[in-house]
């Protein structure tokens, strides 16, 4: 029982470790895998809170740990990734500008944590740092298709949107495909990549992230079937 109660915190620590590894990969010019690690962190972040509620393992420790993990994985790691892929050419100025991202993100998290009026199920107040960090990771992952000026504009906008009072739709009410459909599409794409022999072009860490999340989706599917 004690072990099951610690599972959500283990996922949160895994999220934090993904952020640390992402910084290391970025420093060694493995930018795509660094971006994938941030996305893996997003997957873990989406699972830990839900598992905590399922296992009735909610705790103040878990909430504080989650905020600390978010600041590293979705604040510090993406800012280093942006610096190493683009801002590095501006020297110390580029480093200083990249460092603004975790500052804005930390302020947003702190404001949310002390707020007595949490965001509703329908919207967030300001862009969550998880989403902002994930967007920067995706921009880096597809950086060869996106002009640097666009990345700079989006980076700047995300900094201010995180601390803004703008209501951002949570999209929780948007009807998404059922888990079975998602899994079918994923498996179909995977088989196509294997058939075409193009799987080697992708960052190898995606082959760790994807099966992990698929297992989670299967768990959610089974849970939904039991409850229906």
Backbone as CSV, one residue per row, in Angstrom:
resi,resn,N_x,N_y,N_z,CA_x,CA_y,CA_z,C_x,C_y,C_z
1,UNK,0.826,-1.199,0.000,0.000,0.000,0.000,0.866,1.256,0.000
2,UNK,1.913,1.257,0.819,2.782,2.427,0.874,3.452,2.680,-0.475
3,UNK,3.817,1.577,-1.159,4.454,1.735,-2.464,3.499,2.375,-3.460
4,UNK,2.246,1.920,-3.471,1.276,2.484,-4.413,1.046,3.965,-4.142
5,UNK,1.111,4.357,-2.886,0.925,5.769,-2.543,2.079,6.631,-3.044
6,UNK,3.236,6.018,-3.237,4.413,6.784,-3.669,4.554,6.852,-5.192
7,UNK,3.729,6.101,-5.919,3.832,6.072,-7.377,3.680,7.465,-8.003
8,UNK,2.669,8.263,-7.600,2.557,9.604,-8.198,3.806,10.453,-7.992
9,UNK,4.390,10.389,-6.790,5.609,11.163,-6.533,6.779,10.649,-7.359
10,UNK,6.808,9.338,-7.609,7.865,8.776,-8.451,7.745,9.303,-9.878
11,UNK,6.516,9.423,-10.373,6.309,9.982,-11.705,6.727,11.449,-11.754
12,UNK,6.422,12.179,-10.678,6.825,13.586,-10.609,8.340,13.710,-10.613
13,UNK,9.013,12.851,-9.853,10.474,12.862,-9.862,11.015,12.470,-11.228
14,UNK,10.321,11.555,-11.905,10.712,11.196,-13.262,10.597,12.389,-14.195
15,UNK,9.544,13.179,-14.007,9.366,14.415,-14.766,10.549,15.365,-14.522
16,UNK,10.926,15.527,-13.270,12.055,16.386,-12.915,13.354,15.883,-13.536
17,UNK,13.545,14.575,-13.517,14.760,13.989,-14.075,14.809,14.177,-15.594
18,UNK,13.642,14.132,-16.230,13.582,14.393,-17.679,14.076,15.802,-17.975
19,UNK,13.705,16.757,-17.117,14.176,18.120,-17.301,15.681,18.226,-17.180
20,UNK,16.231,17.545,-16.176,17.694,17.547,-15.997,18.393,16.922,-17.201
21,UNK,17.897,15.769,-17.650,18.497,15.094,-18.800,18.376,15.933,-20.067
22,UNK,17.261,16.625,-20.209,17.071,17.468,-21.379,18.142,18.550,-21.454
23,UNK,18.463,19.161,-20.316,19.509,20.186,-20.282,20.846,19.581,-20.708
24,UNK,21.132,18.369,-20.208,22.378,17.698,-20.576,22.453,17.361,-22.052
25,UNK,21.340,16.867,-22.606,21.302,16.548,-24.036,21.479,17.812,-24.871
26,UNK,20.826,18.892,-24.466,20.939,20.150,-25.209,22.375,20.667,-25.184
27,UNK,23.038,20.553,-24.034,24.422,21.019,-23.908,25.364,20.214,-24.788
28,UNK,24.959,18.968,-25.112,25.782,18.112,-25.970,25.272,18.066,-27.406
29,UNK,24.460,19.057,-27.754,23.966,19.238,-29.130,23.021,18.143,-29.607
30,UNK,22.430,17.388,-28.680,21.404,16.401,-29.046,20.038,17.072,-28.860
31,UNK,19.728,18.019,-29.720,18.591,18.902,-29.492,17.246,18.193,-29.621
32,UNK,17.136,17.281,-30.569,15.847,16.612,-30.768,15.513,15.709,-29.586
33,UNK,16.516,14.985,-29.089,16.268,14.154,-27.915,16.005,15.009,-26.680
34,UNK,16.633,16.173,-26.604,16.360,17.095,-25.496,14.903,17.543,-25.535
35,UNK,14.397,17.819,-26.740,12.993,18.209,-26.888,12.065,17.054,-26.533
36,UNK,12.429,15.848,-26.969,11.613,14.672,-26.666,11.524,14.450,-25.153
37,UNK,12.619,14.698,-24.441,12.611,14.537,-22.979,11.627,15.481,-22.315
38,UNK,11.509,16.692,-22.840,10.525,17.622,-22.296,9.113,17.104,-22.556
39,UNK,8.907,16.528,-23.736,7.599,15.962,-24.048,7.295,14.752,-23.161
40,UNK,8.322,13.945,-22.882,8.136,12.832,-21.941,7.753,13.383,-20.570
41,UNK,8.396,14.478,-20.184,8.042,15.126,-18.921,6.588,15.556,-18.904
42,UNK,6.088,16.046,-20.048,4.676,16.420,-20.131,3.772,15.220,-19.925
43,UNK,4.168,14.079,-20.502,3.394,12.855,-20.323,3.326,12.460,-18.852
44,UNK,4.484,12.490,-18.198,4.528,12.129,-16.777,3.728,13.120,-15.941
45,UNK,3.809,14.395,-16.307,3.077,15.427,-15.574,1.572,15.241,-15.712
46,UNK,1.139,14.750,-16.870,-0.292,14.531,-17.074,-0.787,13.296,-16.326
47,UNK,0.136,12.413,-15.950,-0.256,11.168,-15.283,-0.202,11.244,-13.766
48,UNK,0.761,12.018,-13.203,0.972,11.943,-11.761,-0.228,12.428,-10.950
49,UNK,-0.822,13.547,-11.367,-1.975,14.063,-10.629,-3.171,13.133,-10.695
50,UNK,-3.410,12.580,-11.881,-4.554,11.676,-12.046,-4.357,10.398,-11.244
51,UNK,-3.143,9.863,-11.255,-2.877,8.654,-10.466,-2.984,8.939,-8.977
52,UNK,-2.574,10.145,-8.571,-2.685,10.506,-7.151,-4.150,10.488,-6.715
53,UNK,-5.034,10.961,-7.579,-6.459,10.945,-7.232,-7.013,9.522,-7.246
54,UNK,-6.577,8.725,-8.223,-7.060,7.339,-8.309,-6.611,6.538,-7.095
55,UNK,-5.337,6.719,-6.707,-4.771,5.969,-5.579,-5.038,6.633,-4.241
56,UNK,-5.743,7.763,-4.277,-6.015,8.547,-3.059,-4.713,8.880,-2.334
57,UNK,-3.764,9.347,-3.122,-2.432,9.656,-2.578,-2.114,11.145,-2.687
58,UNK,-3.150,11.987,-2.745,-2.927,13.435,-2.784,-2.240,13.882,-1.502
59,UNK,-1.259,14.745,-1.637,-0.555,15.257,-0.464,0.045,16.613,-0.772
60,UNK,0.325,17.375,0.287,0.969,18.681,0.117,2.374,18.508,-0.444
61,UNK,3.033,17.425,-0.040,4.372,17.140,-0.555,4.337,16.954,-2.071
62,UNK,3.353,16.192,-2.551,3.231,15.946,-3.977,2.988,17.223,-4.766
63,UNK,2.168,18.119,-4.214,1.865,19.371,-4.905,3.102,20.265,-4.984
64,UNK,3.855,20.343,-3.889,5.073,21.155,-3.903,6.114,20.553,-4.844
65,UNK,6.218,19.235,-4.812,7.169,18.542,-5.675,6.819,18.756,-7.142
66,UNK,5.531,18.771,-7.431,5.082,18.960,-8.803,5.489,20.347,-9.322
67,UNK,5.345,21.356,-8.484,5.725,22.712,-8.892,7.225,22.814,-9.139
68,UNK,8.028,22.185,-8.265,9.479,22.218,-8.437,9.895,21.501,-9.719
69,UNK,9.238,20.376,-9.989,9.548,19.636,-11.215,9.171,20.449,-12.451
70,UNK,8.018,21.113,-12.391,7.561,21.906,-13.537,8.528,23.036,-13.867
71,UNK,9.063,23.675,-12.844,9.976,24.803,-13.078,11.234,24.349,-13.787
72,UNK,11.689,23.117,-13.494,12.902,22.601,-14.139,12.599,22.105,-15.548
73,UNK,11.606,21.225,-15.664,11.337,20.561,-16.946,10.697,21.479,-17.970
74,UNK,9.816,22.370,-17.519,9.090,23.213,-18.469,9.501,24.681,-18.409
75,UNK,10.461,24.988,-17.529,10.967,26.343,-17.453,12.439,26.424,-17.809
76,UNK,13.276,25.781,-17.017,14.727,25.854,-17.222,15.150,25.082,-18.469
77,UNK,14.681,23.839,-18.613,15.096,23.009,-19.751,14.741,23.629,-21.102
78,UNK,13.493,24.097,-21.312,13.193,24.718,-22.615,14.007,25.977,-22.880
79,UNK,14.302,26.760,-21.828,15.077,27.984,-22.038,16.501,27.654,-22.476
80,UNK,17.098,26.595,-21.893,18.422,26.163,-22.342,18.357,25.636,-23.775
81,UNK,17.294,24.928,-24.086,17.139,24.371,-25.430,17.062,25.486,-26.470
82,UNK,16.273,26.523,-26.169,16.166,27.660,-27.079,17.501,28.394,-27.186
83,UNK,18.203,28.492,-26.062,19.499,29.183,-26.088,20.500,28.433,-26.968
84,UNK,20.609,27.128,-26.762,21.602,26.345,-27.502,21.274,26.221,-28.991
85,UNK,20.007,26.322,-29.350,19.629,26.157,-30.756,19.558,27.478,-31.520
86,UNK,19.362,28.591,-30.819,19.210,29.847,-31.543,19.840,31.048,-30.835
87,UNK,19.499,31.260,-29.561,19.936,32.474,-28.876,21.438,32.524,-28.604
88,UNK,22.112,31.376,-28.750,23.550,31.341,-28.463,24.337,32.326,-29.334
89,UNK,23.830,32.631,-30.515,24.547,33.519,-31.432,24.575,34.967,-30.943
90,UNK,23.760,35.277,-29.932,23.750,36.627,-29.377,24.598,36.737,-28.110
91,UNK,25.331,35.671,-27.790,26.246,35.705,-26.658,25.534,35.828,-25.317
92,UNK,26.068,36.663,-24.435,25.499,36.835,-23.096,24.094,37.415,-23.153
93,UNK,23.839,38.266,-24.141,22.494,38.824,-24.280,21.491,37.716,-24.567
94,UNK,21.856,36.793,-25.436,20.974,35.673,-25.735,20.716,34.813,-24.516
95,UNK,21.762,34.587,-23.700,21.599,33.801,-22.472,20.678,34.517,-21.495
96,UNK,20.834,35.838,-21.398,20.000,36.620,-20.489,18.536,36.581,-20.917
97,UNK,18.300,36.692,-22.214,16.928,36.659,-22.717,16.311,35.279,-22.509
98,UNK,17.069,34.223,-22.803,16.558,32.862,-22.598,16.216,32.620,-21.136
99,UNK,16.980,33.243,-20.235,16.737,33.061,-18.806,15.465,33.708,-18.302
100,UNK,14.851,34.556,-19.117,13.595,35.183,-18.698,12.446,34.183,-18.650
101,UNK,12.526,33.161,-19.501,11.420,32.202,-19.592,11.138,31.507,-18.251
102,UNK,12.143,30.914,-17.575,11.843,30.294,-16.284,11.440,31.307,-15.213
103,UNK,11.873,32.559,-15.342,11.462,33.581,-14.368,9.960,33.835,-14.464
104,UNK,9.480,34.033,-15.689,8.050,34.234,-15.886,7.268,32.991,-15.468
105,UNK,7.826,31.820,-15.804,7.153,30.571,-15.440,7.072,30.376,-13.942
106,UNK,8.134,30.711,-13.229,8.146,30.576,-11.769,7.125,31.518,-11.133
107,UNK,7.045,32.726,-11.665,6.062,33.683,-11.143,4.651,33.168,-11.364
108,UNK,4.415,32.591,-12.538,3.087,32.073,-12.844,2.709,30.929,-11.893
109,UNK,3.660,30.023,-11.651,3.409,28.910,-10.743,3.144,29.391,-9.321
110,UNK,3.964,30.334,-8.859,3.805,30.852,-7.500,2.452,31.537,-7.339
111,UNK,2.066,32.309,-8.332,0.769,32.998,-8.270,-0.379,32.003,-8.247
112,UNK,-0.238,30.941,-9.023,-1.281,29.917,-9.037,-1.362,29.186,-7.698
113,UNK,-0.210,28.876,-7.108,-0.181,28.102,-5.868,-0.793,28.847,-4.690
114,UNK,-0.653,30.158,-4.669,-1.189,30.926,-3.531,-2.589,31.454,-3.809
115,UNK,-3.078,31.240,-5.021,-4.399,31.738,-5.375,-5.470,30.928,-4.667
116,UNK,-6.404,31.635,-4.057,-7.528,30.952,-3.394,-8.634,30.634,-4.385
117,UNK,-8.575,31.305,-5.538,-9.575,31.078,-6.589,-8.896,30.397,-7.766
118,UNK,-8.760,29.093,-7.688,-8.089,28.334,-8.746,-8.861,28.448,-10.055
119,UNK,-8.140,28.238,-11.152,-8.793,28.273,-12.466,-9.884,27.214,-12.535
120,UNK,-10.950,27.524,-13.257,-12.047,26.572,-13.384,-11.648,25.436,-14.313
121,UNK,-12.599,24.508,-14.491,-12.354,23.393,-15.389,-12.354,23.842,-16.846
122,UNK,-12.841,25.064,-17.110,-13.025,25.524,-18.479,-11.904,26.431,-18.965
123,UNK,-11.112,26.982,-18.071,-10.062,27.892,-18.511,-8.935,27.978,-17.484
124,UNK,-7.769,28.438,-17.945,-6.636,28.754,-17.094,-6.437,30.268,-17.103
125,UNK,-5.910,30.803,-16.011,-5.518,32.212,-15.981,-4.063,32.279,-16.425
126,UNK,-3.846,32.711,-17.650,-2.508,32.698,-18.219,-2.164,31.313,-18.748
127,UNK,-1.184,31.265,-19.624,-0.762,29.979,-20.204,-0.012,29.165,-19.145
128,UNK,-0.404,27.914,-18.880,0.341,27.072,-17.931,1.764,26.851,-18.409
129,UNK,2.691,26.781,-17.467,4.104,26.608,-17.823,4.325,25.282,-18.547
130,UNK,3.522,24.276,-18.226,3.646,22.986,-18.918,3.401,23.136,-20.414
131,UNK,2.334,23.849,-20.754,2.009,24.061,-22.166,3.060,24.929,-22.844
132,UNK,3.503,25.981,-22.148,4.497,26.884,-22.730,5.807,26.155,-23.009
133,UNK,6.273,25.358,-22.034,7.502,24.591,-22.235,7.364,23.567,-23.334
134,UNK,6.200,22.941,-23.424,5.962,21.963,-24.474,5.965,22.591,-25.855
135,UNK,5.413,23.800,-25.961,5.405,24.500,-27.252,6.831,24.810,-27.694
136,UNK,7.677,25.260,-26.755,9.075,25.538,-27.099,9.796,24.262,-27.534
137,UNK,9.480,23.147,-26.873,10.103,21.869,-27.252,9.702,21.480,-28.674
138,UNK,8.429,21.652,-29.008,7.961,21.317,-30.352,8.573,22.244,-31.396
139,UNK,8.732,23.526,-31.048,9.374,24.461,-31.976,10.801,24.023,-32.275
140,UNK,11.484,23.522,-31.259,12.857,23.051,-31.451,12.871,21.760,-32.259
141,UNK,11.917,20.875,-31.975,11.860,19.581,-32.659,11.670,19.762,-34.159
142,UNK,10.895,20.785,-34.524,10.653,21.057,-35.946,11.295,22.376,-36.362
143,UNK,12.426,22.682,-35.720,13.096,23.958,-35.941,13.537,24.194,-37.366
144,UNK,13.841,23.106,-38.087,14.289,23.274,-39.475,13.170,23.719,-40.401
145,UNK,11.929,23.650,-39.922,10.786,24.060,-40.742,10.239,25.422,-40.340
146,UNK,10.743,25.961,-39.220,10.198,27.204,-38.672,11.275,28.282,-38.674
147,UNK,11.008,29.452,-39.270,11.993,30.540,-39.274,12.345,30.981,-37.848
148,UNK,13.575,31.380,-37.638,14.013,31.785,-36.303,13.219,32.960,-35.753
149,UNK,12.809,33.865,-36.630,12.056,35.021,-36.170,10.713,34.605,-35.582
150,UNK,10.108,33.558,-36.164,8.838,33.046,-35.639,9.053,32.456,-34.245
151,UNK,10.137,31.695,-34.082,10.461,31.127,-32.772,10.664,32.228,-31.747
152,UNK,11.349,33.291,-32.132,11.598,34.400,-31.212,10.297,35.078,-30.784
153,UNK,9.408,35.298,-31.752,8.126,35.937,-31.446,7.295,35.064,-30.512
154,UNK,7.244,33.758,-30.793,6.466,32.844,-29.950,7.071,32.765,-28.552
155,UNK,8.407,32.712,-28.466,9.087,32.694,-27.171,8.707,33.918,-26.340
156,UNK,8.757,35.089,-26.953,8.420,36.334,-26.261,6.958,36.349,-25.830
157,UNK,6.080,35.912,-26.737,4.649,35.906,-26.431,4.337,34.969,-25.275
158,UNK,4.978,33.798,-25.254,4.713,32.834,-24.185,5.147,33.370,-22.825
159,UNK,6.265,34.084,-22.797,6.732,34.677,-21.539,5.663,35.565,-20.933
160,UNK,5.090,36.436,-21.742,4.091,37.373,-21.230,2.728,36.716,-21.020
161,UNK,2.395,35.742,-21.851,1.114,35.065,-21.688,1.063,34.251,-20.398
162,UNK,2.211,33.745,-19.963,2.231,32.974,-18.712,1.830,33.825,-17.515
163,UNK,2.236,35.089,-17.500,1.943,35.944,-16.340,0.746,36.850,-16.585
164,UNK,0.107,36.708,-17.741,-1.051,37.544,-18.058,-2.274,37.061,-17.288
165,UNK,-3.309,37.881,-17.320,-4.585,37.511,-16.696,-5.591,37.022,-17.745
166,UNK,-5.071,36.718,-18.920,-5.940,36.248,-20.005,-6.454,34.847,-19.686
167,UNK,-7.717,34.630,-19.945,-8.305,33.310,-19.725,-8.019,32.431,-20.940
168,UNK,-7.299,31.353,-20.708,-6.931,30.422,-21.771,-7.828,29.187,-21.678
169,UNK,-8.580,28.858,-22.735,-9.445,27.662,-22.688,-8.635,26.416,-22.336
170,UNK,-9.186,25.609,-21.437,-8.484,24.400,-21.005,-8.657,23.252,-21.980
171,UNK,-9.652,23.354,-22.864,-9.936,22.327,-23.883,-10.383,21.003,-23.283
172,UNK,-10.710,21.023,-21.982,-11.147,19.769,-21.361,-12.525,19.332,-21.848
173,UNK,-13.293,20.312,-22.340,-14.633,19.976,-22.811,-14.672,19.648,-24.298
174,UNK,-13.508,19.766,-24.969,-13.461,19.453,-26.393,-13.543,17.945,-26.582
175,UNK,-14.494,17.450,-27.369,-14.613,15.996,-27.565,-13.429,15.451,-28.346
176,UNK,-12.585,14.676,-27.703,-11.424,14.069,-28.349,-11.737,12.630,-28.748
177,UNK,-10.980,12.070,-29.673,-11.198,10.672,-30.053,-11.025,9.747,-28.855
178,UNK,-11.768,8.672,-28.849,-11.631,7.718,-27.758,-10.267,7.063,-27.799
179,UNK,-9.851,6.529,-26.654,-8.503,5.981,-26.521,-8.227,4.897,-27.553
180,UNK,-9.240,4.089,-27.859,-9.039,3.036,-28.843,-8.669,3.597,-30.203
181,UNK,-9.282,4.722,-30.569,-8.962,5.365,-31.846,-7.531,5.881,-31.842
182,UNK,-7.121,6.509,-30.730,-5.770,7.041,-30.619,-4.738,5.929,-30.752
183,UNK,-4.974,4.826,-30.045,-4.040,3.696,-30.087,-3.971,3.107,-31.496
184,UNK,-5.126,2.979,-32.154,-5.151,2.434,-33.515,-4.358,3.302,-34.479
185,UNK,-4.544,4.608,-34.390,-3.799,5.534,-35.258,-2.301,5.429,-34.984
186,UNK,-1.927,5.356,-33.704,-0.510,5.263,-33.361,0.113,3.988,-33.928
187,UNK,-0.566,2.861,-33.726,-0.023,1.597,-34.211,0.063,1.579,-35.734
188,UNK,-0.930,2.167,-36.380,-0.891,2.241,-37.829,0.290,3.058,-38.330
189,UNK,0.543,4.199,-37.692,1.685,5.042,-38.070,3.001,4.315,-37.809
190,UNK,3.073,3.592,-36.678,4.294,2.870,-36.337,4.587,1.782,-37.359
191,UNK,3.559,1.028,-37.756,3.746,-0.019,-38.757,4.158,0.565,-40.103
192,UNK,3.607,1.731,-40.434,3.975,2.388,-41.690,5.442,2.791,-41.678
193,UNK,5.919,3.330,-40.542,7.322,3.733,-40.433,8.249,2.526,-40.551
194,UNK,7.853,1.415,-39.913,8.670,0.204,-39.986,8.705,-0.327,-41.415
195,UNK,7.545,-0.303,-42.072,7.453,-0.801,-43.448,8.315,0.040,-44.389
196,UNK,8.309,1.355,-44.211,9.075,2.252,-45.069,10.550,2.329,-44.670
197,UNK,10.882,1.800,-43.486,12.271,1.832,-43.034,12.766,3.212,-42.662
198,UNK,11.854,4.097,-42.247,12.243,5.471,-41.915,12.300,5.717,-40.412
199,UNK,12.081,4.678,-39.598,12.038,4.880,-38.153,13.354,5.365,-37.579
200,UNK,14.467,5.064,-38.265,15.769,5.479,-37.758,16.001,6.974,-37.808
201,UNK,15.147,7.698,-38.515,15.317,9.146,-38.630,14.825,9.883,-37.396
202,UNK,14.078,9.221,-36.564,13.488,9.880,-35.412,14.393,9.741,-34.188
203,UNK,14.329,10.722,-33.261,15.115,10.616,-32.020,14.761,9.323,-31.292
204,UNK,15.789,8.591,-30.853,15.521,7.261,-30.306,14.692,7.292,-29.033
205,UNK,14.714,8.404,-28.302,13.950,8.469,-27.054,12.439,8.438,-27.288
206,UNK,12.015,8.749,-28.517,10.586,8.707,-28.790,10.053,7.283,-28.687
207,UNK,10.950,6.295,-28.863,10.538,4.899,-28.767,10.437,4.437,-27.310
208,UNK,10.863,5.297,-26.395,10.630,5.054,-24.969,9.360,5.780,-24.544
209,UNK,9.216,7.005,-25.031,8.071,7.830,-24.638,6.753,7.265,-25.143
210,UNK,6.719,6.898,-26.414,5.463,6.464,-27.022,4.887,5.205,-26.363
211,UNK,5.670,4.123,-26.185,5.087,2.944,-25.534,4.624,3.226,-24.104
212,UNK,5.358,4.073,-23.383,4.968,4.407,-22.006,3.600,5.063,-21.980
213,UNK,3.410,6.011,-22.891,2.130,6.705,-22.905,1.017,5.820,-23.432
214,UNK,1.341,4.925,-24.348,0.333,3.993,-24.855,-0.164,3.084,-23.733
215,UNK,0.762,2.625,-22.882,0.364,1.801,-21.729,-0.590,2.574,-20.839
216,UNK,-0.275,3.855,-20.635,-1.147,4.707,-19.817,-2.523,4.856,-20.464
217,UNK,-2.560,5.032,-21.781,-3.832,5.170,-22.479,-4.654,3.885,-22.387
218,UNK,-3.974,2.738,-22.484,-4.671,1.459,-22.334,-5.272,1.349,-20.927
219,UNK,-4.525,1.792,-19.930,-5.027,1.764,-18.552,-6.282,2.620,-18.428
220,UNK,-6.250,3.823,-19.024,-7.409,4.698,-18.970,-8.595,4.082,-19.705
221,UNK,-8.307,3.391,-20.821,-9.367,2.740,-21.586,-10.023,1.642,-20.765
222,UNK,-9.212,0.803,-20.125,-9.749,-0.281,-19.293,-10.565,0.291,-18.137
223,UNK,-10.053,1.344,-17.525,-10.762,1.987,-16.403,-12.105,2.528,-16.854
224,UNK,-12.124,3.168,-18.051,-13.378,3.704,-18.551,-14.370,2.594,-18.853
225,UNK,-13.887,1.470,-19.396,-14.775,0.351,-19.709,-15.374,-0.244,-18.443
226,UNK,-14.593,-0.300,-17.369,-15.095,-0.838,-16.104,-16.160,0.052,-15.495
227,UNK,-15.985,1.364,-15.683,-16.924,2.312,-15.091,-18.209,2.462,-15.915
228,UNK,-18.152,2.053,-17.178,-19.325,2.201,-18.051,-20.283,0.998,-17.924
